[in-house]
């Protein structure tokens, strides 16, 4: 049991409850001091959940999914080049 800690959360119910019932967002303590309304917090939580569910988590993820063997070879070549450089010095 934790005592003395108070946190604000935003709870979103899942539209399709086949896998998930809810998404819970913990609100930063300083968000209330910035004049953010409860409606804005809920809208931001919905936007984040929608973007996260879209699967585009960073600029590299679509490239990695397209050609993993190519990037594996590129990484192996880079390591080989670094090893060769260190071995010849």
PyMOL CGO cylinders between C-alpha atoms (Angstrom):
from pymol import cmd
from pymol.cgo import CYLINDER

trace = [
    CYLINDER, 0.00, 0.00, 0.00, 1.30, 3.44, -0.95, 0.3, 1, 1, 1, 1, 1, 1,
    CYLINDER, 1.30, 3.44, -0.95, 0.47, 6.42, 1.25, 0.3, 1, 1, 1, 1, 1, 1,
    CYLINDER, 0.47, 6.42, 1.25, 0.85, 10.11, 0.59, 0.3, 1, 1, 1, 1, 1, 1,
    CYLINDER, 0.85, 10.11, 0.59, 0.90, 10.05, -3.20, 0.3, 1, 1, 1, 1, 1, 1,
    CYLINDER, 0.90, 10.05, -3.20, -1.86, 11.62, -5.25, 0.3, 1, 1, 1, 1, 1, 1,
    CYLINDER, -1.86, 11.62, -5.25, -1.89, 11.21, -9.03, 0.3, 1, 1, 1, 1, 1, 1,
    CYLINDER, -1.89, 11.21, -9.03, -4.33, 12.42, -11.67, 0.3, 1, 1, 1, 1, 1, 1,
    CYLINDER, -4.33, 12.42, -11.67, -5.19, 9.99, -14.44, 0.3, 1, 1, 1, 1, 1, 1,
    CYLINDER, -5.19, 9.99, -14.44, -7.20, 9.93, -17.66, 0.3, 1, 1, 1, 1, 1, 1,
    CYLINDER, -7.20, 9.93, -17.66, -8.97, 6.63, -18.32, 0.3, 1, 1, 1, 1, 1, 1,
    CYLINDER, -8.97, 6.63, -18.32, -10.21, 5.86, -21.84, 0.3, 1, 1, 1, 1, 1, 1,
    CYLINDER, -10.21, 5.86, -21.84, -12.51, 2.93, -22.53, 0.3, 1, 1, 1, 1, 1, 1,
    CYLINDER, -12.51, 2.93, -22.53, -11.60, 0.83, -25.55, 0.3, 1, 1, 1, 1, 1, 1,
    CYLINDER, -11.60, 0.83, -25.55, -14.11, 0.88, -28.41, 0.3, 1, 1, 1, 1, 1, 1,
    CYLINDER, -14.11, 0.88, -28.41, -13.30, -2.78, -29.18, 0.3, 1, 1, 1, 1, 1, 1,
    CYLINDER, -13.30, -2.78, -29.18, -12.94, -4.64, -25.88, 0.3, 1, 1, 1, 1, 1, 1,
    CYLINDER, -12.94, -4.64, -25.88, -11.80, -7.89, -27.45, 0.3, 1, 1, 1, 1, 1, 1,
    CYLINDER, -11.80, -7.89, -27.45, -8.23, -7.42, -26.15, 0.3, 1, 1, 1, 1, 1, 1,
    CYLINDER, -8.23, -7.42, -26.15, -8.16, -4.27, -24.02, 0.3, 1, 1, 1, 1, 1, 1,
    CYLINDER, -8.16, -4.27, -24.02, -10.70, -2.78, -21.66, 0.3, 1, 1, 1, 1, 1, 1,
    CYLINDER, -10.70, -2.78, -21.66, -9.10, 0.58, -20.89, 0.3, 1, 1, 1, 1, 1, 1,
    CYLINDER, -9.10, 0.58, -20.89, -6.12, 2.80, -21.53, 0.3, 1, 1, 1, 1, 1, 1,
    CYLINDER, -6.12, 2.80, -21.53, -4.83, 4.68, -18.48, 0.3, 1, 1, 1, 1, 1, 1,
    CYLINDER, -4.83, 4.68, -18.48, -2.75, 7.85, -18.87, 0.3, 1, 1, 1, 1, 1, 1,
    CYLINDER, -2.75, 7.85, -18.87, -1.00, 9.31, -15.83, 0.3, 1, 1, 1, 1, 1, 1,
    CYLINDER, -1.00, 9.31, -15.83, -1.10, 13.12, -15.96, 0.3, 1, 1, 1, 1, 1, 1,
    CYLINDER, -1.10, 13.12, -15.96, 2.07, 15.02, -15.13, 0.3, 1, 1, 1, 1, 1, 1,
    CYLINDER, 2.07, 15.02, -15.13, 1.91, 17.04, -11.93, 0.3, 1, 1, 1, 1, 1, 1,
    CYLINDER, 1.91, 17.04, -11.93, 2.77, 20.31, -13.67, 0.3, 1, 1, 1, 1, 1, 1,
    CYLINDER, 2.77, 20.31, -13.67, 0.06, 19.93, -16.33, 0.3, 1, 1, 1, 1, 1, 1,
    CYLINDER, 0.06, 19.93, -16.33, -2.57, 21.41, -14.03, 0.3, 1, 1, 1, 1, 1, 1,
    CYLINDER, -2.57, 21.41, -14.03, -0.48, 24.54, -13.53, 0.3, 1, 1, 1, 1, 1, 1,
    CYLINDER, -0.48, 24.54, -13.53, -0.34, 25.21, -17.26, 0.3, 1, 1, 1, 1, 1, 1,
    CYLINDER, -0.34, 25.21, -17.26, -4.07, 25.93, -17.50, 0.3, 1, 1, 1, 1, 1, 1,
    CYLINDER, -4.07, 25.93, -17.50, -4.97, 22.74, -19.35, 0.3, 1, 1, 1, 1, 1, 1,
    CYLINDER, -4.97, 22.74, -19.35, -8.65, 21.83, -19.12, 0.3, 1, 1, 1, 1, 1, 1,
    CYLINDER, -8.65, 21.83, -19.12, -9.98, 18.34, -18.47, 0.3, 1, 1, 1, 1, 1, 1,
    CYLINDER, -9.98, 18.34, -18.47, -11.44, 18.25, -21.99, 0.3, 1, 1, 1, 1, 1, 1,
    CYLINDER, -11.44, 18.25, -21.99, -8.04, 19.07, -23.51, 0.3, 1, 1, 1, 1, 1, 1,
    CYLINDER, -8.04, 19.07, -23.51, -6.44, 16.27, -21.47, 0.3, 1, 1, 1, 1, 1, 1,
    CYLINDER, -6.44, 16.27, -21.47, -8.99, 13.75, -22.72, 0.3, 1, 1, 1, 1, 1, 1,
    CYLINDER, -8.99, 13.75, -22.72, -8.56, 14.89, -26.34, 0.3, 1, 1, 1, 1, 1, 1,
    CYLINDER, -8.56, 14.89, -26.34, -4.78, 14.64, -26.07, 0.3, 1, 1, 1, 1, 1, 1,
    CYLINDER, -4.78, 14.64, -26.07, -5.06, 11.16, -24.54, 0.3, 1, 1, 1, 1, 1, 1,
    CYLINDER, -5.06, 11.16, -24.54, -7.33, 10.08, -27.42, 0.3, 1, 1, 1, 1, 1, 1,
    CYLINDER, -7.33, 10.08, -27.42, -4.87, 11.50, -29.97, 0.3, 1, 1, 1, 1, 1, 1,
    CYLINDER, -4.87, 11.50, -29.97, -1.92, 9.69, -28.36, 0.3, 1, 1, 1, 1, 1, 1,
    CYLINDER, -1.92, 9.69, -28.36, -3.83, 6.40, -28.19, 0.3, 1, 1, 1, 1, 1, 1,
    CYLINDER, -3.83, 6.40, -28.19, -4.88, 6.73, -31.86, 0.3, 1, 1, 1, 1, 1, 1,
    CYLINDER, -4.88, 6.73, -31.86, -1.31, 7.50, -32.99, 0.3, 1, 1, 1, 1, 1, 1,
    CYLINDER, -1.31, 7.50, -32.99, 0.15, 4.68, -30.92, 0.3, 1, 1, 1, 1, 1, 1,
    CYLINDER, 0.15, 4.68, -30.92, -2.33, 2.18, -32.31, 0.3, 1, 1, 1, 1, 1, 1,
    CYLINDER, -2.33, 2.18, -32.31, -1.38, 3.26, -35.85, 0.3, 1, 1, 1, 1, 1, 1,
    CYLINDER, -1.38, 3.26, -35.85, 1.99, 1.55, -35.51, 0.3, 1, 1, 1, 1, 1, 1,
    CYLINDER, 1.99, 1.55, -35.51, 4.19, 4.36, -36.78, 0.3, 1, 1, 1, 1, 1, 1,
    CYLINDER, 4.19, 4.36, -36.78, 6.50, 4.68, -33.75, 0.3, 1, 1, 1, 1, 1, 1,
    CYLINDER, 6.50, 4.68, -33.75, 9.38, 6.70, -35.10, 0.3, 1, 1, 1, 1, 1, 1,
    CYLINDER, 9.38, 6.70, -35.10, 10.82, 7.60, -38.44, 0.3, 1, 1, 1, 1, 1, 1,
    CYLINDER, 10.82, 7.60, -38.44, 12.80, 4.35, -38.85, 0.3, 1, 1, 1, 1, 1, 1,
    CYLINDER, 12.80, 4.35, -38.85, 10.07, 1.79, -38.19, 0.3, 1, 1, 1, 1, 1, 1,
    CYLINDER, 10.07, 1.79, -38.19, 8.59, 1.66, -41.74, 0.3, 1, 1, 1, 1, 1, 1,
    CYLINDER, 8.59, 1.66, -41.74, 12.08, 1.24, -43.21, 0.3, 1, 1, 1, 1, 1, 1,
    CYLINDER, 12.08, 1.24, -43.21, 12.97, -1.58, -40.80, 0.3, 1, 1, 1, 1, 1, 1,
    CYLINDER, 12.97, -1.58, -40.80, 9.79, -3.43, -41.69, 0.3, 1, 1, 1, 1, 1, 1,
    CYLINDER, 9.79, -3.43, -41.69, 10.44, -3.05, -45.41, 0.3, 1, 1, 1, 1, 1, 1,
    CYLINDER, 10.44, -3.05, -45.41, 13.99, -4.42, -45.60, 0.3, 1, 1, 1, 1, 1, 1,
    CYLINDER, 13.99, -4.42, -45.60, 15.36, -6.03, -42.40, 0.3, 1, 1, 1, 1, 1, 1,
    CYLINDER, 15.36, -6.03, -42.40, 17.91, -8.26, -44.22, 0.3, 1, 1, 1, 1, 1, 1,
    CYLINDER, 17.91, -8.26, -44.22, 19.40, -5.25, -45.98, 0.3, 1, 1, 1, 1, 1, 1,
    CYLINDER, 19.40, -5.25, -45.98, 19.88, -3.36, -42.72, 0.3, 1, 1, 1, 1, 1, 1,
    CYLINDER, 19.88, -3.36, -42.72, 21.31, -6.50, -41.12, 0.3, 1, 1, 1, 1, 1, 1,
    CYLINDER, 21.31, -6.50, -41.12, 23.91, -6.75, -43.88, 0.3, 1, 1, 1, 1, 1, 1,
    CYLINDER, 23.91, -6.75, -43.88, 24.63, -3.03, -43.57, 0.3, 1, 1, 1, 1, 1, 1,
    CYLINDER, 24.63, -3.03, -43.57, 25.21, -3.40, -39.81, 0.3, 1, 1, 1, 1, 1, 1,
    CYLINDER, 25.21, -3.40, -39.81, 27.39, -6.47, -40.27, 0.3, 1, 1, 1, 1, 1, 1,
    CYLINDER, 27.39, -6.47, -40.27, 29.44, -4.64, -42.88, 0.3, 1, 1, 1, 1, 1, 1,
    CYLINDER, 29.44, -4.64, -42.88, 29.91, -1.69, -40.55, 0.3, 1, 1, 1, 1, 1, 1,
    CYLINDER, 29.91, -1.69, -40.55, 31.06, -3.95, -37.72, 0.3, 1, 1, 1, 1, 1, 1,
    CYLINDER, 31.06, -3.95, -37.72, 33.40, -5.78, -40.10, 0.3, 1, 1, 1, 1, 1, 1,
    CYLINDER, 33.40, -5.78, -40.10, 34.89, -2.48, -41.26, 0.3, 1, 1, 1, 1, 1, 1,
    CYLINDER, 34.89, -2.48, -41.26, 35.37, -1.32, -37.66, 0.3, 1, 1, 1, 1, 1, 1,
    CYLINDER, 35.37, -1.32, -37.66, 37.04, -4.64, -36.77, 0.3, 1, 1, 1, 1, 1, 1,
    CYLINDER, 37.04, -4.64, -36.77, 39.33, -4.43, -39.81, 0.3, 1, 1, 1, 1, 1, 1,
    CYLINDER, 39.33, -4.43, -39.81, 40.30, -0.84, -38.91, 0.3, 1, 1, 1, 1, 1, 1,
    CYLINDER, 40.30, -0.84, -38.91, 41.14, -1.80, -35.33, 0.3, 1, 1, 1, 1, 1, 1,
    CYLINDER, 41.14, -1.80, -35.33, 43.02, -4.95, -36.44, 0.3, 1, 1, 1, 1, 1, 1,
    CYLINDER, 43.02, -4.95, -36.44, 45.26, -3.03, -38.87, 0.3, 1, 1, 1, 1, 1, 1,
    CYLINDER, 45.26, -3.03, -38.87, 46.19, -0.31, -36.40, 0.3, 1, 1, 1, 1, 1, 1,
]
cmd.load_cgo(trace, "trace")
